[in-house]
Amino acid sequence: MIFLENKGDEVIPGTYRHYKGNDYEVMGIATNRQTMKEDIVVLRALQDSGEFKKGSLCYCVRERFFQKIPVSGGREVARFVRIGW
């Protein structure tokens, strides 16, 4: 599998894999109406998971979308990795 590199904190529409293994389509970026500051990444689940049904819309705050997550062995992985267009 080829992982496509994101440029910095630019959210590029396409298919992303969450570090737990589920795939999501990035639908776009929304702005929090209350703060008008916080960008929110809007996602669509591409398969059923314990959290979301296939086709469900969900979101992730942009800052969190790009977070590195500690995993076993003391290493860190990206929360979301782009895997396709």
Contacts in CASP RR format, 6 or more apart in sequence:
PFRMAT RR
TARGET T0000
AUTHOR 0000-0000-0000
METHOD contacts of the structure
MODEL  1
MIFLENKGDEVIPGTYRHYKGNDYEVMGIATNRQTMKEDIVVLRALQDSG
EFKKGSLCYCVRERFFQKIPVSGGREVARFVRIGW
1 83 0 8 1.000
2 83 0 8 1.000
3 81 0 8 1.000
3 82 0 8 1.000
3 83 0 8 1.000
4 82 0 8 1.000
4 83 0 8 1.000
4 84 0 8 1.000
5 82 0 8 1.000
6 12 0 8 1.000
6 66 0 8 1.000
6 82 0 8 1.000
8 66 0 8 1.000
9 62 0 8 1.000
9 66 0 8 1.000
11 26 0 8 1.000
11 28 0 8 1.000
11 29 0 8 1.000
11 39 0 8 1.000
11 41 0 8 1.000
11 62 0 8 1.000
11 65 0 8 1.000
12 26 0 8 1.000
12 82 0 8 1.000
13 25 0 8 1.000
13 26 0 8 1.000
13 27 0 8 1.000
13 28 0 8 1.000
13 85 0 8 1.000
14 25 0 8 1.000
14 26 0 8 1.000
14 82 0 8 1.000
14 84 0 8 1.000
14 85 0 8 1.000
15 23 0 8 1.000
15 24 0 8 1.000
15 25 0 8 1.000
15 26 0 8 1.000
15 46 0 8 1.000
15 82 0 8 1.000
15 83 0 8 1.000
15 84 0 8 1.000
15 85 0 8 1.000
16 23 0 8 1.000
16 24 0 8 1.000
16 25 0 8 1.000
16 26 0 8 1.000
16 43 0 8 1.000
16 80 0 8 1.000
16 81 0 8 1.000
16 82 0 8 1.000
16 83 0 8 1.000
17 23 0 8 1.000
17 24 0 8 1.000
17 80 0 8 1.000
17 81 0 8 1.000
17 83 0 8 1.000
18 24 0 8 1.000
18 79 0 8 1.000
18 80 0 8 1.000
19 69 0 8 1.000
19 71 0 8 1.000
19 77 0 8 1.000
19 78 0 8 1.000
19 79 0 8 1.000
19 80 0 8 1.000
19 81 0 8 1.000
22 45 0 8 1.000
22 46 0 8 1.000
22 47 0 8 1.000
22 49 0 8 1.000
22 51 0 8 1.000
22 52 0 8 1.000
23 46 0 8 1.000
23 47 0 8 1.000
23 83 0 8 1.000
24 43 0 8 1.000
24 44 0 8 1.000
24 45 0 8 1.000
24 46 0 8 1.000
24 58 0 8 1.000
24 80 0 8 1.000
25 43 0 8 1.000
25 44 0 8 1.000
25 46 0 8 1.000
26 41 0 8 1.000
26 42 0 8 1.000
26 43 0 8 1.000
27 42 0 8 1.000
27 43 0 8 1.000
27 44 0 8 1.000
27 57 0 8 1.000
28 41 0 8 1.000
28 42 0 8 1.000
29 39 0 8 1.000
29 40 0 8 1.000
29 41 0 8 1.000
29 42 0 8 1.000
29 62 0 8 1.000
30 39 0 8 1.000
30 40 0 8 1.000
30 42 0 8 1.000
30 59 0 8 1.000
31 37 0 8 1.000
31 38 0 8 1.000
31 39 0 8 1.000
31 40 0 8 1.000
32 38 0 8 1.000
32 39 0 8 1.000
32 40 0 8 1.000
38 61 0 8 1.000
38 62 0 8 1.000
38 63 0 8 1.000
39 61 0 8 1.000
39 62 0 8 1.000
40 59 0 8 1.000
40 60 0 8 1.000
40 61 0 8 1.000
40 62 0 8 1.000
41 59 0 8 1.000
41 60 0 8 1.000
41 61 0 8 1.000
41 62 0 8 1.000
41 65 0 8 1.000
42 57 0 8 1.000
42 58 0 8 1.000
42 59 0 8 1.000
43 57 0 8 1.000
43 58 0 8 1.000
43 59 0 8 1.000
43 60 0 8 1.000
44 55 0 8 1.000
44 56 0 8 1.000
44 57 0 8 1.000
44 58 0 8 1.000
45 52 0 8 1.000
45 53 0 8 1.000
45 54 0 8 1.000
45 55 0 8 1.000
45 56 0 8 1.000
45 57 0 8 1.000
45 58 0 8 1.000
46 54 0 8 1.000
46 55 0 8 1.000
47 54 0 8 1.000
48 54 0 8 1.000
51 58 0 8 1.000
52 58 0 8 1.000
60 79 0 8 1.000
60 80 0 8 1.000
64 79 0 8 1.000
65 79 0 8 1.000
65 80 0 8 1.000
66 78 0 8 1.000
66 79 0 8 1.000
66 80 0 8 1.000
67 78 0 8 1.000
67 79 0 8 1.000
68 76 0 8 1.000
68 77 0 8 1.000
68 78 0 8 1.000
68 79 0 8 1.000
69 76 0 8 1.000
69 77 0 8 1.000
69 78 0 8 1.000
69 79 0 8 1.000
70 76 0 8 1.000
71 77 0 8 1.000
END
